[in-house]
Amino acid sequence: MFKPLVIAHDVGRTRDRSTAVVGGGSPFQATVTGLLEFEELPQGLYGSARASALATVDRHYNSNALIVADLSNDPSYGECLYDTFGPRVIGLHICPHGDGMNFEWRPVGRGSMLVYRIGRTRLIEQFHSQLATDSVRWAKGPMSEKAFGQLADLQTEMRESGTVYSTLPGHHDDLGISCCMLAWATRHPHQPSWLNRALADRMPRPRPAKISGLAWT
């Protein structure tokens, strides 16, 4: 239903919930991003247990989504994700600065993972721009309203370095940030190469030719 299908995974700290927001690009309107499902994963999950909870969401969509995961606070979690999803995982490091285009290949167990750096302000404002141009479609429901409310409630502070977005005391932004991550991935120019890499991993390996005695003289 989406082109491509994306699951954005914000990784919560001790008091936050990790999330899984499902959506992607519209197959009919290339400039439109759709947000379909908004999940808060159970608290107290870490490592492989958290990756397994995310895999449960992924299986609802035939295990066919790109997984865009926030690795800002726990880089080692990338190995658990790669073990679970393979090269479908794209890492994101949200930091004070970064344009979301520069990346590194980070070793993860039996392979390597792309990890991009993007500034928190840039990530949020890119999504705001899409909202302002009516390029985002939300599935109606209490969880989508919660995600929208988290973004609407962000405080802004003007500094010499630019605008800074922060949450109010006792509030959270995990669902809202996941929406921003999904929209970033849906519009990213490197997306075709992500899909090619993910599909190549799923192609069946050729079987070795059988050795026949007729080949010997």
Buried (B, 14 or more C-beta within 10 A) or exposed (E): EBBBBBBBBBBBEEEBBBBBBBBBBBEEEEEBBBBBBBBBBEEEBEEBEBBEBBBEBBEEBEEEBBBBBBBBEBEEBBBBBBBBBBBBBBBBBBEEEBEBEEBEEBEBEEBBBBBBBBBBBBBBBBBBEBBEEEBBEBEEEEBBEBBBEBBEEBEEEEEEEEEBBEBEEEEBBBBBBBBBBBBBBBBBEBBEEBBEBBEEEEEEEEEEEEEEEEEEE
